[in-house]
Amino acid sequence: MQFDVLIEVRPRQGISDPEGATIERSLPTLGYDGVTSVRVGKAIRCTIEAEDEALAHAELEDLCARFLTNPVIEDAAISMQPQVER
């Protein structure tokens, strides 16, 4: 099976996010007064082939821990869905 994957990586709670802080400070001058708690991360999209969803998820968790994130300061959220036959 093939799965379409979205991995969202963001700084852990309590970890400084200077880019997010800069954006948050700038928003009121642009007229966006109600936006708070801005955090900046990265999104990684890919396709993975595995026998089933559980194996795909396990492989993606390992990929995140070993390569895509710094597990000391970042968290990753994995979303995936089976690819639709075309």
N, C-alpha and C positions, 0 to 999 in steps of 0.2 A: 504494500500500500504506500501511496505517497501522501504527504501532508503538507499543506501550506502553513508556514510558521511565522509568528511575530514574537520577537523577544524584545521586551522593553527593559532597558537598564537605566537605573537612576541611583543617585546618591542615597545611602541609608539615612534614616531619620537621625538627626543630631550631627550629621557630617556637614561641614561648611560647603555651601554651593554658591560661590561668588558670581557665577554667570546668572543664576536664578535671582540672586539678590539685586544685581544690576538691573535686570529686566523689571523686577518688582518696583524698584525705586523710580524707574522711568515711566511706568504706566500712568500715574496720576497726571503727569504733564501732557499726556496724550488723551486725557479725558476718561481713562479707565480707573475710576476710584475704587471700585468694589472688588478688584482682583488682588488676592493675597496668597501666601504660601506657594510662591512660584518655585518650582524645582525643574532643572534642566537635565535631561538624560539623552539617551540615544535609542533609536529603534533599529532593529536588525530583522530583515525579512529573508526567508530562505525556504527551500523545499527539502524535505527529508524523506527518505525511503526506509521503511521498517515493516516488520511483520504485523505489528499492531500498534495501537496508540500508546499503550503502556511502555513498550520498548522504545518507541520514538521519544516519548517524554523523558525516559531515563537517560537516553543518549544526549538529549538537549540539555538536561540538568548537568551532566558531566561536562559538556562543551562549555556551558556558562561558567562552571566552577574552575575549569582548567585554562580557559582561553579568553572568553568574551567579557568577563567581569573581574574586578579586583574584589574578591569576597570580603575583604576587610572593610571596604568603604562603600560597596555598591550592592544593590539587590537587583534581581532579575525576575520578571514575570513572563511566563511562557504561555502563549495562546496558539492553538493549532486546530486545524480542521482538515478532514479528508479532502483530497483534491477531487474535483468533479471531473468525470470522464468527458473529454471533448471530442 
